């Protein structure tokens, strides 16, 4: 079983998604749909799931939703490490 994703790792994954630089094609979906994350990361993962229909689309993703993903990434990166 994979270890739970920590806040800094989740932030990096969100950044990769926004920048179009995922490590593998399903990385984003693995995170938002069934990702194993630390309990304090879970509310952020759920919000990413809610934003997915606005940002995970061909063409032009919703700018406000992308801005919110960037904000989520920053919030996660700013959480103190455990």
PDB file with SEQRES, HELIX, SHEET and CRYST1 records, atoms N, CA, C and O in Angstrom:
SEQRES   1 A   82  UNK UNK UNK UNK UNK UNK UNK UNK UNK UNK UNK UNK UNK          
SEQRES   2 A   82  UNK UNK UNK UNK UNK UNK UNK UNK UNK UNK UNK UNK UNK          
SEQRES   3 A   82  UNK UNK UNK UNK UNK UNK UNK UNK UNK UNK UNK UNK UNK          
SEQRES   4 A   82  UNK UNK UNK UNK UNK UNK UNK UNK UNK UNK UNK UNK UNK          
SEQRES   5 A   82  UNK UNK UNK UNK UNK UNK UNK UNK UNK UNK UNK UNK UNK          
SEQRES   6 A   82  UNK UNK UNK UNK UNK UNK UNK UNK UNK UNK UNK UNK UNK          
SEQRES   7 A   82  UNK UNK UNK UNK                                              
HELIX    1 AA1 UNK A    7  UNK A   19  1                                  13    
HELIX    2 AA2 UNK A   27  UNK A   34  1                                   8    
HELIX    3 AA3 UNK A   39  UNK A   55  1                                  17    
HELIX    4 AA4 UNK A   63  UNK A   78  1                                  16    
CRYST1    1.000    1.000    1.000  90.00  90.00  90.00 P 1           1          
ATOM      1  N   UNK A   1       0.841  -1.193   0.000  1.00  0.00           N  
ATOM      2  CA  UNK A   1       0.000   0.000   0.000  1.00  0.00           C  
ATOM      3  C   UNK A   1       0.880   1.249   0.000  1.00  0.00           C  
ATOM      4  O   UNK A   1       1.861   1.341   0.739  1.00  0.00           O  
ATOM      5  N   UNK A   2       0.508   2.191  -0.836  1.00  0.00           N  
ATOM      6  CA  UNK A   2       1.271   3.433  -0.928  1.00  0.00           C  
ATOM      7  C   UNK A   2       1.073   4.268   0.333  1.00  0.00           C  
ATOM      8  O   UNK A   2      -0.017   4.280   0.904  1.00  0.00           O  
ATOM      9  N   UNK A   3       2.125   4.967   0.773  1.00  0.00           N  
ATOM     10  CA  UNK A   3       1.945   5.867   1.918  1.00  0.00           C  
ATOM     11  C   UNK A   3       1.040   7.043   1.545  1.00  0.00           C  
ATOM     12  O   UNK A   3       0.936   7.422   0.379  1.00  0.00           O  
ATOM     13  N   UNK A   4       0.396   7.601   2.552  1.00  0.00           N  
ATOM     14  CA  UNK A   4      -0.496   8.742   2.335  1.00  0.00           C  
ATOM     15  C   UNK A   4       0.296   9.932   1.799  1.00  0.00           C  
ATOM     16  O   UNK A   4       1.404  10.221   2.251  1.00  0.00           O  
ATOM     17  N   UNK A   5      -0.298  10.604   0.835  1.00  0.00           N  
ATOM     18  CA  UNK A   5       0.312  11.785   0.232  1.00  0.00           C  
ATOM     19  C   UNK A   5       0.344  12.916   1.255  1.00  0.00           C  
ATOM     20  O   UNK A   5      -0.671  13.225   1.881  1.00  0.00           O  
ATOM     21  N   UNK A   6       1.470  13.509   1.416  1.00  0.00           N  
ATOM     22  CA  UNK A   6       1.638  14.625   2.359  1.00  0.00           C  
ATOM     23  C   UNK A   6       1.315  15.941   1.673  1.00  0.00           C  
ATOM     24  O   UNK A   6       1.169  16.001   0.452  1.00  0.00           O  
ATOM     25  N   UNK A   7       1.207  16.986   2.468  1.00  0.00           N  
ATOM     26  CA  UNK A   7       0.777  18.285   1.942  1.00  0.00           C  
ATOM     27  C   UNK A   7       1.711  18.819   0.852  1.00  0.00           C  
ATOM     28  O   UNK A   7       1.235  19.288  -0.181  1.00  0.00           O  
ATOM     29  N   UNK A   8       3.019  18.757   1.062  1.00  0.00           N  
ATOM     30  CA  UNK A   8       3.959  19.272   0.057  1.00  0.00           C  
ATOM     31  C   UNK A   8       3.887  18.462  -1.231  1.00  0.00           C  
ATOM     32  O   UNK A   8       4.010  19.015  -2.323  1.00  0.00           O  
ATOM     33  N   UNK A   9       3.688  17.153  -1.105  1.00  0.00           N  
ATOM     34  CA  UNK A   9       3.574  16.297  -2.284  1.00  0.00           C  
ATOM     35  C   UNK A   9       2.285  16.596  -3.053  1.00  0.00           C  
ATOM     36  O   UNK A   9       2.282  16.624  -4.284  1.00  0.00           O  
ATOM     37  N   UNK A  10       1.203  16.814  -2.327  1.00  0.00           N  
ATOM     38  CA  UNK A  10      -0.064  17.171  -2.972  1.00  0.00           C  
ATOM     39  C   UNK A  10       0.061  18.518  -3.673  1.00  0.00           C  
ATOM     40  O   UNK A  10      -0.446  18.692  -4.782  1.00  0.00           O  
ATOM     41  N   UNK A  11       0.732  19.470  -3.033  1.00  0.00           N  
ATOM     42  CA  UNK A  11       0.938  20.790  -3.652  1.00  0.00           C  
ATOM     43  C   UNK A  11       1.722  20.648  -4.948  1.00  0.00           C  
ATOM     44  O   UNK A  11       1.381  21.275  -5.952  1.00  0.00           O  
ATOM     45  N   UNK A  12       2.761  19.837  -4.935  1.00  0.00           N  
ATOM     46  CA  UNK A  12       3.575  19.631  -6.143  1.00  0.00           C  
ATOM     47  C   UNK A  12       2.751  18.968  -7.248  1.00  0.00           C  
ATOM     48  O   UNK A  12       2.898  19.313  -8.420  1.00  0.00           O  
ATOM     49  N   UNK A  13       1.896  18.030  -6.885  1.00  0.00           N  
ATOM     50  CA  UNK A  13       1.049  17.367  -7.876  1.00  0.00           C  
ATOM     51  C   UNK A  13       0.078  18.362  -8.505  1.00  0.00           C  
ATOM     52  O   UNK A  13      -0.112  18.363  -9.721  1.00  0.00           O  
ATOM     53  N   UNK A  14      -0.530  19.199  -7.687  1.00  0.00           N  
ATOM     54  CA  UNK A  14      -1.451  20.219  -8.214  1.00  0.00           C  
ATOM     55  C   UNK A  14      -0.704  21.152  -9.164  1.00  0.00           C  
ATOM     56  O   UNK A  14      -1.209  21.489 -10.235  1.00  0.00           O  
ATOM     57  N   UNK A  15       0.492  21.566  -8.772  1.00  0.00           N  
ATOM     58  CA  UNK A  15       1.300  22.430  -9.642  1.00  0.00           C  
ATOM     59  C   UNK A  15       1.594  21.744 -10.976  1.00  0.00           C  
ATOM     60  O   UNK A  15       1.499  22.366 -12.033  1.00  0.00           O  
ATOM     61  N   UNK A  16       1.950  20.464 -10.921  1.00  0.00           N  
ATOM     62  CA  UNK A  16       2.222  19.729 -12.167  1.00  0.00           C  
ATOM     63  C   UNK A  16       0.976  19.685 -13.045  1.00  0.00           C  
ATOM     64  O   UNK A  16       1.070  19.839 -14.263  1.00  0.00           O  
ATOM     65  N   UNK A  17      -0.186  19.474 -12.438  1.00  0.00           N  
ATOM     66  CA  UNK A  17      -1.424  19.437 -13.219  1.00  0.00           C  
ATOM     67  C   UNK A  17      -1.667  20.781 -13.896  1.00  0.00           C  
ATOM     68  O   UNK A  17      -1.932  20.837 -15.097  1.00  0.00           O  
ATOM     69  N   UNK A  18      -1.579  21.853 -13.133  1.00  0.00           N  
ATOM     70  CA  UNK A  18      -1.839  23.199 -13.673  1.00  0.00           C  
ATOM     71  C   UNK A  18      -0.857  23.528 -14.798  1.00  0.00           C  
ATOM     72  O   UNK A  18      -1.224  24.177 -15.777  1.00  0.00           O  
ATOM     73  N   UNK A  19       0.382  23.082 -14.654  1.00  0.00           N  
ATOM     74  CA  UNK A  19       1.416  23.365 -15.654  1.00  0.00           C  
ATOM     75  C   UNK A  19       1.421  22.364 -16.814  1.00  0.00           C  
ATOM     76  O   UNK A  19       2.185  22.518 -17.766  1.00  0.00           O  
ATOM     77  N   UNK A  20       0.564  21.339 -16.729  1.00  0.00           N  
ATOM     78  CA  UNK A  20       0.523  20.334 -17.789  1.00  0.00           C  
ATOM     79  C   UNK A  20       1.738  19.434 -17.812  1.00  0.00           C  
ATOM     80  O   UNK A  20       2.161  18.984 -18.877  1.00  0.00           O  
ATOM     81  N   UNK A  21       2.312  19.162 -16.633  1.00  0.00           N  
ATOM     82  CA  UNK A  21       3.544  18.373 -16.549  1.00  0.00           C  
ATOM     83  C   UNK A  21       3.392  17.163 -15.621  1.00  0.00           C  
ATOM     84  O   UNK A  21       4.289  16.857 -14.836  1.00  0.00           O  
ATOM     85  N   UNK A  22       2.264  16.489 -15.718  1.00  0.00           N  
ATOM     86  CA  UNK A  22       2.041  15.312 -14.879  1.00  0.00           C  
ATOM     87  C   UNK A  22       3.077  14.233 -15.167  1.00  0.00           C  
ATOM     88  O   UNK A  22       3.597  14.144 -16.279  1.00  0.00           O  
ATOM     89  N   UNK A  23       3.371  13.420 -14.171  1.00  0.00           N  
ATOM     90  CA  UNK A  23       4.355  12.346 -14.333  1.00  0.00           C  
ATOM     91  C   UNK A  23       3.828  11.229 -15.229  1.00  0.00           C  
ATOM     92  O   UNK A  23       4.599  10.583 -15.937  1.00  0.00           O  
ATOM     93  N   UNK A  24       2.519  11.002 -15.200  1.00  0.00           N  
ATOM     94  CA  UNK A  24       1.883  10.006 -16.066  1.00  0.00           C  
ATOM     95  C   UNK A  24       0.458  10.477 -16.317  1.00  0.00           C  
ATOM     96  O   UNK A  24      -0.076  11.236 -15.508  1.00  0.00           O  
ATOM     97  N   UNK A  25      -0.178  10.056 -17.407  1.00  0.00           N  
ATOM     98  CA  UNK A  25      -1.463  10.621 -17.829  1.00  0.00           C  
ATOM     99  C   UNK A  25      -2.575  10.577 -16.777  1.00  0.00           C  
ATOM    100  O   UNK A  25      -3.396  11.493 -16.732  1.00  0.00           O  
ATOM    101  N   UNK A  26      -2.626   9.562 -15.946  1.00  0.00           N  
ATOM    102  CA  UNK A  26      -3.721   9.427 -14.976  1.00  0.00           C  
ATOM    103  C   UNK A  26      -3.364   9.947 -13.580  1.00  0.00           C  
ATOM    104  O   UNK A  26      -4.129   9.738 -12.639  1.00  0.00           O  
ATOM    105  N   UNK A  27      -2.228  10.614 -13.427  1.00  0.00           N  
ATOM    106  CA  UNK A  27      -1.797  11.049 -12.096  1.00  0.00           C  
ATOM    107  C   UNK A  27      -2.846  11.930 -11.418  1.00  0.00           C  
ATOM    108  O   UNK A  27      -3.139  11.742 -10.237  1.00  0.00           O  
ATOM    109  N   UNK A  28      -3.404  12.874 -12.143  1.00  0.00           N  
ATOM    110  CA  UNK A  28      -4.410  13.773 -11.569  1.00  0.00           C  
ATOM    111  C   UNK A  28      -5.645  12.985 -11.126  1.00  0.00           C  
ATOM    112  O   UNK A  28      -6.137  13.163 -10.012  1.00  0.00           O  
ATOM    113  N   UNK A  29      -6.138  12.117 -12.006  1.00  0.00           N  
ATOM    114  CA  UNK A  29      -7.324  11.329 -11.676  1.00  0.00           C  
ATOM    115  C   UNK A  29      -7.074  10.416 -10.485  1.00  0.00           C  
ATOM    116  O   UNK A  29      -7.951  10.251  -9.637  1.00  0.00           O  
ATOM    117  N   UNK A  30      -5.894   9.825 -10.411  1.00  0.00           N  
ATOM    118  CA  UNK A  30      -5.566   8.980  -9.262  1.00  0.00           C  
ATOM    119  C   UNK A  30      -5.640   9.791  -7.969  1.00  0.00           C  
ATOM    120  O   UNK A  30      -6.106   9.292  -6.945  1.00  0.00           O  
ATOM    121  N   UNK A  31      -5.188  11.017  -8.016  1.00  0.00           N  
ATOM    122  CA  UNK A  31      -5.209  11.889  -6.836  1.00  0.00           C  
ATOM    123  C   UNK A  31      -6.631  12.277  -6.454  1.00  0.00           C  
ATOM    124  O   UNK A  31      -7.024  12.106  -5.300  1.00  0.00           O  
ATOM    125  N   UNK A  32      -7.399  12.790  -7.385  1.00  0.00           N  
ATOM    126  CA  UNK A  32      -8.709  13.334  -7.009  1.00  0.00           C  
ATOM    127  C   UNK A  32      -9.759  12.267  -6.748  1.00  0.00           C  
ATOM    128  O   UNK A  32     -10.677  12.487  -5.958  1.00  0.00           O  
ATOM    129  N   UNK A  33      -9.642  11.116  -7.396  1.00  0.00           N  
ATOM    130  CA  UNK A  33     -10.689  10.107  -7.275  1.00  0.00           C  
ATOM    131  C   UNK A  33     -10.468   9.126  -6.137  1.00  0.00           C  
ATOM    132  O   UNK A  33     -11.425   8.724  -5.476  1.00  0.00           O  
ATOM    133  N   UNK A  34      -9.254   8.743  -5.901  1.00  0.00           N  
ATOM    134  CA  UNK A  34      -9.051   7.711  -4.893  1.00  0.00           C  
ATOM    135  C   UNK A  34      -7.717   7.859  -4.183  1.00  0.00           C  
ATOM    136  O   UNK A  34      -7.187   6.899  -3.623  1.00  0.00           O  
ATOM    137  N   UNK A  35      -7.192   9.052  -4.211  1.00  0.00           N  
ATOM    138  CA  UNK A  35      -5.886   9.257  -3.613  1.00  0.00           C  
ATOM    139  C   UNK A  35      -5.872   8.994  -2.118  1.00  0.00           C  
ATOM    140  O   UNK A  35      -6.800   9.365  -1.398  1.00  0.00           O  
ATOM    141  N   UNK A  36      -4.817   8.356  -1.667  1.00  0.00           N  
ATOM    142  CA  UNK A  36      -4.605   8.178  -0.242  1.00  0.00           C  
ATOM    143  C   UNK A  36      -3.786   9.370   0.225  1.00  0.00           C  
ATOM    144  O   UNK A  36      -2.623   9.526  -0.146  1.00  0.00           O  
ATOM    145  N   UNK A  37      -4.403  10.197   1.035  1.00  0.00           N  
ATOM    146  CA  UNK A  37      -3.758  11.424   1.489  1.00  0.00           C  
ATOM    147  C   UNK A  37      -3.813  11.497   3.007  1.00  0.00           C  
ATOM    148  O   UNK A  37      -4.610  10.821   3.658  1.00  0.00           O  
ATOM    149  N   UNK A  38      -2.937  12.341   3.550  1.00  0.00           N  
ATOM    150  CA  UNK A  38      -2.999  12.588   4.988  1.00  0.00           C  
ATOM    151  C   UNK A  38      -4.360  13.190   5.312  1.00  0.00           C  
ATOM    152  O   UNK A  38      -4.942  13.894   4.487  1.00  0.00           O  
ATOM    153  N   UNK A  39      -4.870  12.915   6.513  1.00  0.00           N  
ATOM    154  CA  UNK A  39      -6.190  13.456   6.875  1.00  0.00           C  
ATOM    155  C   UNK A  39      -6.304  14.970   6.692  1.00  0.00           C  
ATOM    156  O   UNK A  39      -7.353  15.457   6.269  1.00  0.00           O  
ATOM    157  N   UNK A  40      -5.267  15.709   6.996  1.00  0.00           N  
ATOM    158  CA  UNK A  40      -5.371  17.172   6.855  1.00  0.00           C  
ATOM    159  C   UNK A  40      -5.344  17.621   5.401  1.00  0.00           C  
ATOM    160  O   UNK A  40      -5.687  18.765   5.103  1.00  0.00           O  
ATOM    161  N   UNK A  41      -4.942  16.743   4.498  1.00  0.00           N  
ATOM    162  CA  UNK A  41      -4.924  17.049   3.060  1.00  0.00           C  
ATOM    163  C   UNK A  41      -6.268  16.724   2.416  1.00  0.00           C  
ATOM    164  O   UNK A  41      -6.587  17.253   1.352  1.00  0.00           O  
ATOM    165  N   UNK A  42      -7.048  15.868   3.046  1.00  0.00           N  
ATOM    166  CA  UNK A  42      -8.302  15.392   2.462  1.00  0.00           C  
ATOM    167  C   UNK A  42      -9.268  16.510   2.052  1.00  0.00           C  
ATOM    168  O   UNK A  42      -9.818  16.436   0.953  1.00  0.00           O  
ATOM    169  N   UNK A  43      -9.504  17.541   2.876  1.00  0.00           N  
ATOM    170  CA  UNK A  43     -10.417  18.606   2.425  1.00  0.00           C  
ATOM    171  C   UNK A  43      -9.938  19.298   1.140  1.00  0.00           C  
ATOM    172  O   UNK A  43     -10.750  19.700   0.307  1.00  0.00           O  
ATOM    173  N   UNK A  44      -8.641  19.430   0.990  1.00  0.00           N  
ATOM    174  CA  UNK A  44      -8.079  20.038  -0.221  1.00  0.00           C  
ATOM    175  C   UNK A  44      -8.270  19.107  -1.420  1.00  0.00           C  
ATOM    176  O   UNK A  44      -8.593  19.564  -2.516  1.00  0.00           O  
ATOM    177  N   UNK A  45      -8.070  17.795  -1.211  1.00  0.00           N  
ATOM    178  CA  UNK A  45      -8.270  16.822  -2.279  1.00  0.00           C  
ATOM    179  C   UNK A  45      -9.730  16.834  -2.741  1.00  0.00           C  
ATOM    180  O   UNK A  45     -10.014  16.772  -3.937  1.00  0.00           O  
ATOM    181  N   UNK A  46     -10.651  16.915  -1.772  1.00  0.00           N  
ATOM    182  CA  UNK A  46     -12.079  16.961  -2.122  1.00  0.00           C  
ATOM    183  C   UNK A  46     -12.401  18.205  -2.942  1.00  0.00           C  
ATOM    184  O   UNK A  46     -13.183  18.131  -3.890  1.00  0.00           O  
ATOM    185  N   UNK A  47     -11.817  19.333  -2.596  1.00  0.00           N  
ATOM    186  CA  UNK A  47     -12.063  20.565  -3.350  1.00  0.00           C  
ATOM    187  C   UNK A  47     -11.510  20.436  -4.765  1.00  0.00           C  
ATOM    188  O   UNK A  47     -12.135  20.904  -5.717  1.00  0.00           O  
ATOM    189  N   UNK A  48     -10.358  19.813  -4.914  1.00  0.00           N  
ATOM    190  CA  UNK A  48      -9.815  19.568  -6.251  1.00  0.00           C  
ATOM    191  C   UNK A  48     -10.762  18.692  -7.057  1.00  0.00           C  
ATOM    192  O   UNK A  48     -10.951  18.912  -8.254  1.00  0.00           O  
ATOM    193  N   UNK A  49     -11.355  17.706  -6.407  1.00  0.00           N  
ATOM    194  CA  UNK A  49     -12.335  16.837  -7.067  1.00  0.00           C  
ATOM    195  C   UNK A  49     -13.519  17.659  -7.571  1.00  0.00           C  
ATOM    196  O   UNK A  49     -14.006  17.448  -8.682  1.00  0.00           O  
ATOM    197  N   UNK A  50     -13.974  18.593  -6.746  1.00  0.00           N  
ATOM    198  CA  UNK A  50     -15.108  19.449  -7.136  1.00  0.00           C  
ATOM    199  C   UNK A  50     -14.750  20.364  -8.304  1.00  0.00           C  
ATOM    200  O   UNK A  50     -15.603  20.661  -9.140  1.00  0.00           O  
ATOM    201  N   UNK A  51     -13.515  20.807  -8.369  1.00  0.00           N  
ATOM    202  CA  UNK A  51     -13.068  21.701  -9.438  1.00  0.00           C  
ATOM    203  C   UNK A  51     -12.735  20.954 -10.731  1.00  0.00           C  
ATOM    204  O   UNK A  51     -12.659  21.561 -11.799  1.00  0.00           O  
ATOM    205  N   UNK A  52     -12.540  19.653 -10.635  1.00  0.00           N  
ATOM    206  CA  UNK A  52     -12.100  18.867 -11.781  1.00  0.00           C  
ATOM    207  C   UNK A  52     -12.915  19.099 -13.051  1.00  0.00           C  
ATOM    208  O   UNK A  52     -12.313  19.287 -14.108  1.00  0.00           O  
ATOM    209  N   UNK A  53     -14.249  19.097 -13.011  1.00  0.00           N  
ATOM    210  CA  UNK A  53     -14.997  19.298 -14.268  1.00  0.00           C  
ATOM    211  C   UNK A  53     -14.721  20.649 -14.942  1.00  0.00           C  
ATOM    212  O   UNK A  53     -14.967  20.811 -16.137  1.00  0.00           O  
ATOM    213  N   UNK A  54     -14.216  21.605 -14.179  1.00  0.00           N  
ATOM    214  CA  UNK A  54     -13.930  22.927 -14.730  1.00  0.00           C  
ATOM    215  C   UNK A  54     -12.515  23.038 -15.295  1.00  0.00           C  
ATOM    216  O   UNK A  54     -12.246  23.889 -16.143  1.00  0.00           O  
ATOM    217  N   UNK A  55     -11.611  22.174 -14.824  1.00  0.00           N  
ATOM    218  CA  UNK A  55     -10.206  22.315 -15.216  1.00  0.00           C  
ATOM    219  C   UNK A  55      -9.670  21.149 -16.027  1.00  0.00           C  
ATOM    220  O   UNK A  55      -8.692  21.307 -16.757  1.00  0.00           O  
ATOM    221  N   UNK A  56     -10.279  20.003 -15.916  1.00  0.00           N  
ATOM    222  CA  UNK A  56      -9.787  18.815 -16.609  1.00  0.00           C  
ATOM    223  C   UNK A  56     -10.595  18.618 -17.886  1.00  0.00           C  
ATOM    224  O   UNK A  56     -11.313  17.631 -18.052  1.00  0.00           O  
ATOM    225  N   UNK A  57     -10.451  19.589 -18.779  1.00  0.00           N  
ATOM    226  CA  UNK A  57     -11.219  19.626 -20.018  1.00  0.00           C  
ATOM    227  C   UNK A  57     -10.285  19.954 -21.182  1.00  0.00           C  
ATOM    228  O   UNK A  57      -9.265  20.620 -21.003  1.00  0.00           O  
ATOM    229  N   UNK A  58     -10.646  19.477 -22.377  1.00  0.00           N  
ATOM    230  CA  UNK A  58      -9.861  19.896 -23.539  1.00  0.00           C  
ATOM    231  C   UNK A  58     -10.100  21.380 -23.816  1.00  0.00           C  
ATOM    232  O   UNK A  58     -11.172  21.911 -23.526  1.00  0.00           O  
ATOM    233  N   UNK A  59      -9.123  22.018 -24.359  1.00  0.00           N  
ATOM    234  CA  UNK A  59      -9.299  23.432 -24.686  1.00  0.00           C  
ATOM    235  C   UNK A  59      -8.952  24.331 -23.521  1.00  0.00           C  
ATOM    236  O   UNK A  59      -7.898  24.189 -22.901  1.00  0.00           O  
ATOM    237  N   UNK A  60      -9.845  25.255 -23.231  1.00  0.00           N  
ATOM    238  CA  UNK A  60      -9.583  26.271 -22.216  1.00  0.00           C  
ATOM    239  C   UNK A  60     -10.261  25.952 -20.889  1.00  0.00           C  
ATOM    240  O   UNK A  60     -11.484  26.039 -20.777  1.00  0.00           O  
ATOM    241  N   UNK A  61      -9.466  25.581 -19.875  1.00  0.00           N  
ATOM    242  CA  UNK A  61     -10.053  25.365 -18.559  1.00  0.00           C  
ATOM    243  C   UNK A  61     -10.516  26.686 -17.941  1.00  0.00           C  
ATOM    244  O   UNK A  61     -10.049  27.759 -18.322  1.00  0.00           O  
ATOM    245  N   UNK A  62     -11.414  26.592 -17.009  1.00  0.00           N  
ATOM    246  CA  UNK A  62     -11.950  27.752 -16.313  1.00  0.00           C  
ATOM    247  C   UNK A  62     -10.828  28.465 -15.547  1.00  0.00           C  
ATOM    248  O   UNK A  62     -10.143  27.860 -14.722  1.00  0.00           O  
ATOM    249  N   UNK A  63     -10.655  29.745 -15.833  1.00  0.00           N  
ATOM    250  CA  UNK A  63      -9.556  30.516 -15.213  1.00  0.00           C  
ATOM    251  C   UNK A  63      -9.701  30.645 -13.707  1.00  0.00           C  
ATOM    252  O   UNK A  63      -8.718  30.535 -12.975  1.00  0.00           O  
ATOM    253  N   UNK A  64     -10.926  30.878 -13.238  1.00  0.00           N  
ATOM    254  CA  UNK A  64     -11.149  31.007 -11.796  1.00  0.00           C  
ATOM    255  C   UNK A  64     -10.828  29.705 -11.076  1.00  0.00           C  
ATOM    256  O   UNK A  64     -10.234  29.713  -9.998  1.00  0.00           O  
ATOM    257  N   UNK A  65     -11.222  28.591 -11.675  1.00  0.00           N  
ATOM    258  CA  UNK A  65     -10.947  27.292 -11.069  1.00  0.00           C  
ATOM    259  C   UNK A  65      -9.443  27.017 -11.037  1.00  0.00           C  
ATOM    260  O   UNK A  65      -8.938  26.476 -10.054  1.00  0.00           O  
ATOM    261  N   UNK A  66      -8.729  27.380 -12.095  1.00  0.00           N  
ATOM    262  CA  UNK A  66      -7.275  27.225 -12.092  1.00  0.00           C  
ATOM    263  C   UNK A  66      -6.634  28.091 -11.014  1.00  0.00           C  
ATOM    264  O   UNK A  66      -5.698  27.660 -10.340  1.00  0.00           O  
ATOM    265  N   UNK A  67      -7.136  29.309 -10.855  1.00  0.00           N  
ATOM    266  CA  UNK A  67      -6.620  30.191  -9.807  1.00  0.00           C  
ATOM    267  C   UNK A  67      -6.864  29.577  -8.436  1.00  0.00           C  
ATOM    268  O   UNK A  67      -6.020  29.678  -7.546  1.00  0.00           O  
ATOM    269  N   UNK A  68      -8.019  28.942  -8.267  1.00  0.00           N  
ATOM    270  CA  UNK A  68      -8.301  28.301  -6.986  1.00  0.00           C  
ATOM    271  C   UNK A  68      -7.364  27.118  -6.756  1.00  0.00           C  
ATOM    272  O   UNK A  68      -6.913  26.899  -5.632  1.00  0.00           O  
ATOM    273  N   UNK A  69      -7.066  26.350  -7.809  1.00  0.00           N  
ATOM    274  CA  UNK A  69      -6.101  25.261  -7.654  1.00  0.00           C  
ATOM    275  C   UNK A  69      -4.738  25.793  -7.234  1.00  0.00           C  
ATOM    276  O   UNK A  69      -4.075  25.203  -6.382  1.00  0.00           O  
ATOM    277  N   UNK A  70      -4.324  26.892  -7.822  1.00  0.00           N  
ATOM    278  CA  UNK A  70      -3.041  27.500  -7.432  1.00  0.00           C  
ATOM    279  C   UNK A  70      -3.067  27.924  -5.961  1.00  0.00           C  
ATOM    280  O   UNK A  70      -2.082  27.761  -5.241  1.00  0.00           O  
ATOM    281  N   UNK A  71      -4.195  28.464  -5.532  1.00  0.00           N  
ATOM    282  CA  UNK A  71      -4.354  28.868  -4.139  1.00  0.00           C  
ATOM    283  C   UNK A  71      -4.304  27.645  -3.210  1.00  0.00           C  
ATOM    284  O   UNK A  71      -3.672  27.687  -2.154  1.00  0.00           O  
ATOM    285  N   UNK A  72      -4.966  26.574  -3.610  1.00  0.00           N  
ATOM    286  CA  UNK A  72      -4.940  25.344  -2.817  1.00  0.00           C  
ATOM    287  C   UNK A  72      -3.506  24.829  -2.705  1.00  0.00           C  
ATOM    288  O   UNK A  72      -3.067  24.424  -1.629  1.00  0.00           O  
ATOM    289  N   UNK A  73      -2.789  24.846  -3.813  1.00  0.00           N  
ATOM    290  CA  UNK A  73      -1.406  24.396  -3.805  1.00  0.00           C  
ATOM    291  C   UNK A  73      -0.569  25.218  -2.823  1.00  0.00           C  
ATOM    292  O   UNK A  73       0.225  24.665  -2.062  1.00  0.00           O  
ATOM    293  N   UNK A  74      -0.749  26.521  -2.845  1.00  0.00           N  
ATOM    294  CA  UNK A  74       0.006  27.390  -1.935  1.00  0.00           C  
ATOM    295  C   UNK A  74      -0.354  27.095  -0.487  1.00  0.00           C  
ATOM    296  O   UNK A  74       0.526  27.016   0.371  1.00  0.00           O  
ATOM    297  N   UNK A  75      -1.649  26.933  -0.210  1.00  0.00           N  
ATOM    298  CA  UNK A  75      -2.072  26.621   1.153  1.00  0.00           C  
ATOM    299  C   UNK A  75      -1.455  25.310   1.630  1.00  0.00           C  
ATOM    300  O   UNK A  75      -0.995  25.214   2.768  1.00  0.00           O  
ATOM    301  N   UNK A  76      -1.445  24.309   0.767  1.00  0.00           N  
ATOM    302  CA  UNK A  76      -0.852  23.030   1.132  1.00  0.00           C  
ATOM    303  C   UNK A  76       0.659  23.165   1.363  1.00  0.00           C  
ATOM    304  O   UNK A  76       1.198  22.605   2.318  1.00  0.00           O  
ATOM    305  N   UNK A  77       1.324  23.901   0.495  1.00  0.00           N  
ATOM    306  CA  UNK A  77       2.770  24.091   0.635  1.00  0.00           C  
ATOM    307  C   UNK A  77       3.109  24.847   1.906  1.00  0.00           C  
ATOM    308  O   UNK A  77       4.185  24.655   2.472  1.00  0.00           O  
ATOM    309  N   UNK A  78       2.209  25.698   2.359  1.00  0.00           N  
ATOM    310  CA  UNK A  78       2.459  26.503   3.554  1.00  0.00           C  
ATOM    311  C   UNK A  78       2.130  25.781   4.856  1.00  0.00           C  
ATOM    312  O   UNK A  78       2.445  26.284   5.934  1.00  0.00           O  
ATOM    313  N   UNK A  79       1.498  24.605   4.772  1.00  0.00           N  
ATOM    314  CA  UNK A  79       1.207  23.860   6.001  1.00  0.00           C  
ATOM    315  C   UNK A  79       2.507  23.427   6.650  1.00  0.00           C  
ATOM    316  O   UNK A  79       3.439  23.032   5.949  1.00  0.00           O  
ATOM    317  N   UNK A  80       2.594  23.491   7.958  1.00  0.00           N  
ATOM    318  CA  UNK A  80       3.810  23.020   8.611  1.00  0.00           C  
ATOM    319  C   UNK A  80       3.999  21.526   8.397  1.00  0.00           C  
ATOM    320  O   UNK A  80       3.033  20.764   8.368  1.00  0.00           O  
ATOM    321  N   UNK A  81       5.251  21.117   8.248  1.00  0.00           N  
ATOM    322  CA  UNK A  81       5.538  19.690   8.063  1.00  0.00           C  
ATOM    323  C   UNK A  81       5.402  18.979   9.396  1.00  0.00           C  
ATOM    324  O   UNK A  81       5.565  19.557  10.470  1.00  0.00           O  
ATOM    325  N   UNK A  82       5.102  17.723   9.273  1.00  0.00           N  
ATOM    326  CA  UNK A  82       4.941  16.909  10.498  1.00  0.00           C  
ATOM    327  C   UNK A  82       6.043  15.910  10.596  1.00  0.00           C  
ATOM    328  O   UNK A  82       6.089  15.133  11.549  1.00  0.00           O  
TER     329      UNK A  82                                                      
END                                                                             
